[in-house]
């Protein structure tokens, strides 16, 4: 029976292990690029834009007409279309004037480029979300490990003290004190757990995975955020202008709107219809071959409304571009200040981190068990130790997140 239970336990553990996946940030991003449904769906926008460019190159089909005799009253004959009957044929082709087709193709090509930039901006946004969720889950998990270890020790103490209190060896207030500390830790833990559940859900959605993601971060990978980067707004702005797809998309929108104005103006130019026809008997003479030309008179519809609308949209896009220039400077400054402040805060407490927290904790726990430390001193230390450990992880998390936000703002890996 014991062997059976052991076997079942091993099977359960192995299945639980399969439901989790330990990954580095590099592995995470690789899976993200392959499986993310948002990116896959957005890719269709590019394909659709390419299809519209192909369509824009195509001219209208020629029109063929035929006129066949239905009834000849002189010969009392239906469908008299023989050599002595009557039939006529014609063909017409619309010829675009004013550069319509050229402007239409340019506009389609520009929209295709705009779709690619929008795809790249979506990639930038989702990549930032992926990295933020990755680091959040990692450092939240580290905090939970510390809290869970303390909860286990406190729970053991509560059980032990409860027995001693029942025997009358220690006052009941000591048990209450430990229980209060235990509940405080539980409440703090719940907040971190809830945050981790949300971020874990984000990771699964971004990776299109049902497995629980267990991030791993090396010291080398974290320490890159500690390097010093001088603030140079002009340099950062130039890099962002060159690299950020949303900024490039703003300029591309202006280009598309300028081409649309040209296209709408060219639509006001009448097109010509060129054709040829053959008439067997009803013309001025038999077997008549003619050349036909047709052009609409631009009397009422000169496309003025569409031209004005296109010009208004163009002016609007230029103003939006100017506003984006100012917004970009603000974003860069804000992102750098957040990162620099996080870096400085972490640098202040870094010497403390290098101290052996675990050794101090274990020493305090041992001394308390030997009655060398009072319960009040021990609980105060436990609260301080937990807060310090959690805050260290929070500082690390904020440093990593602010560094990634700065990377995304410039759209370049500065770290």
ZIRA-V678774 format. One record per run of one state. SS is the DSSP state (a for helix, b for strand, c for the rest). FROM is the first residue (numbers start at 1). LEN is the number of residues. If there is no record, write none. Layout:
{{SS FROM LEN} {SS FROM LEN}}
This chain:
{{c 1 1} {a 2 17} {c 19 1} {b 20 4} {c 24 1} {a 25 11} {c 36 1} {a 37 20} {c 57 6} {b 63 6} {c 69 2} {b 71 2} {c 73 4} {b 77 2} {c 79 8} {b 87 9} {c 96 4} {a 100 68} {c 168 4} {a 172 36} {c 208 4} {b 212 4} {c 216 3} {a 219 8} {c 227 6} {a 233 11} {c 244 1} {a 245 23} {c 268 4} {b 272 8} {c 280 8} {b 288 8} {c 296 8} {a 304 51} {c 355 2} {a 357 13} {c 370 5} {a 375 36} {c 411 5}}
